[in-house]
Amino acid sequence: MSLEPEHHEVYDRAPESSEAEGQSPRTLRWYAVQVASGCENKVKSTLMQRAAALDVADQIVEVVIPKRLGFKLDRAGKRQEQEEKVFPGYVLVRMDMNDDSWMVVKSTPNVINFVGTEEKRAYGRGRGHVTPRPLSHGEIQRIFSSVEVEEVPLKIDMAAGDRIEVLSGPFQGFYGEVVEVSPERGKLKALISIFGRDTPVELEFGQVRKEV
């Protein structure tokens, strides 16, 4: 299973506080940040670069995109591994929350907002100010524990109503229509015309090909 970064022992830590000589204490907590769809990796890279350039790298120390391992079948019926984001549209940021670090995150391109408590506007329809809410120790443990043990069900680019061709097995060369897909079992049910009658048969994903 993919955990960014590879070493994830920090996820189980309680909030950290540190105080260097001549500096105010800082407390590192995990925060969820909503980002534009499909821009998680771009936000991670850009945010860490900005943190270094704006001299807040000691306050924004880590950006993580939780992922897990899944599987899908290509059109030829071959099983392929793929990584999937656990929370598409979100990244997790380990940081010391203050005005400077908040502004660096909030002004990063493709960042929408922190996840937190929204204060209603006194008037108008726009969103009010969102107060970032740090994730609890239990929430962090649940997130990364599920990533470690969970496997995404096998995916296939087929659905009820799709036309298929049977590539192997006793019904090789027959055509039919999908009526049910069971990714967790790696099988589907289809109606195959046999002797002029539609007959329901169960097939392995690898035995069929979707007609384009």
N, C-alpha and C positions, 0 to 999 in steps of 0.2 A: 504494500500500500504506500502511496506517495504522501509524504508529509513534508511540506516546505517550511523550513529547511530540513535536511535529513535527520539531524539530531534534535529530538523533540523533548528532551528532559525538562526544558524550561517551561513547558506547558503545565507541568504539575507543581510549579512553584507558587507559593503564596506571594502577594504583592511585595516587591523589594523596595527598600529605602536605602539611600546612600547619601553621604554628605562628605564631599571633598573639602580640603582646607580652603577657607575663604569663599565657599559656595553654599547656597541654600540647599536644604535637603530635597531630594527628588524621589518620587514614588512611581514605580513602573507598574502599570496595569494594562490589561488587554481590552481593546475597544473594537467593536464591529463598525465598519465604515461601508456605506452603500456607494457603489460606483456604477458608471455606465455599463450596460450589458456588453460583454465581450472584451472589456478593457481592464480586467483584473491584473493581468501580467504587466500591462503598460503602466498602470497606476503603481504597482509594486516597484518597478524599476525607477520610474520618475520620482516617486516619493522618497526613496532612499538617496537618490542623487541630490534632490533638493535639501534633504536634511543635512547632508554633508556640506553642500555649498552655502547653506544659510546658518551653519554652525550650531545646529541643534541635533547632531548625530547622537549625543549622549542623552537626549530626551526622546527621540524617535529611534528606537534601537532595532526594531524587527517588524517586518511585514510578511504575513503568511497567507497563502491561498490553500486552505485544506482541500486535499484531493483524495480520491480512492480509486482502486483499480476495478475496471469493468470490462465487459466483453461484448462484441457485436459480431454479426456475420456480414461479410461483404456479399455482393451480388452473386458471386460464384459459390457461396455457401461455406467459405472458409472462416474459421473462428479467429478473430483478431482482438488483441488486448487494446484497451484504450483507458486513458485517465479521465476522470470526470470530476468537476468541481462539486464539492459537497454543498456549497452555498453560492450558486451562480449570482453574480451581481454584488458580491460582498468580499471584502478582504478584512483580515484581522491585523490590528496594529498594536504592538506593545510599546507603550510610551508613557512619559510623564506628562500629564495633562496640565497645561498652563496656557496663557494667552499666546505666547510665541509658537509653541508646538501645535496648538489648535489651529492657528492661522496657516501654518505651513501645510498641514493636512487638508484643511478646508479649501485652500486656494490651489491645490494641485489639480491640474487638468483631469477631467473625467471623474472627479470625486463629486458625489451628490451631497452627502451629509453623513454625519455620525448617526448611529442608532442610539436613541436615548429618549428622554421625556420631552414631548413637545408642549411648549407653552402657547396657549391659544392667543391669537391676535385680538386686541380690544375691538378692532373693526376691520372690515374688508374680508375677502375670501382667501387671501394668500396664507401660506403656512407660517406659523409662528416660529420663534426661536427654539431650536432643539438643544437641550442640555445633554451632552454625551453621558452615557451610563456605562461604567466599566462592567465587564463581564465578571461574574462571580467565579470563584475557584471551582465550584461544582459544574458550572456551565462549561468552562474550559476543559475540564476533565471529560465531560460527556462528549464534547465535540471531537476531541482527539482520540478518545477511546473507541468511539464508533468508527472513526476513519481507519483505525488499526485493524479492526476485526470484521468490518462489513465489506461484502463484495457485491457490486452492482449486478443485478440479474442480467443474463444474456439478452442482448438487444438484436433485433432483426428489423430490416426495413420492409415489413409486411404488416398488413392489417386486414380485418374482415372486409370482404368485397373485392380484394385484389385477385387478379387472374394469375395462375401459376402454371409452370411446366414441371412435370416430375422427371428428374434426371436419373434416378437409380431406384432399384428395388423392383418389386413385382408389377408396379404401375408405371414403370419407365416409359416415356413417350406419351403418356396421357396428359391431358390438360384439365384444369379445374378451377374452382373458385374457393378462396379461403373463407371459412365461416367462424373460426376461432383460433386465436394465437395464445400459446402458453410459454412465455419466455423462460419461466422458472424451470420448466421441464424440457426446454429445447425442442418442443414439438408444436405442430399445428394440426387442425382438422380442416379438411377440404371436401367439397363435393366434386367427385370425379364421375364423368359420364361413362358408365360401363354397360354395354349392351343396350344403349339407348335410355338408361335410367341413371339418374343422379344418385350416387352412392357415397355416403360419408366414410372417409378413410382418415386414419391418423398417420402423419408423416413426420420424419425428422427434418429439422431446418436444412440440414445439409443435403437432403434428397430433392429439394425443389429450387426453382429459380423463378423470380418474379418476372412476369411479362412486362416489357416496357411499352 
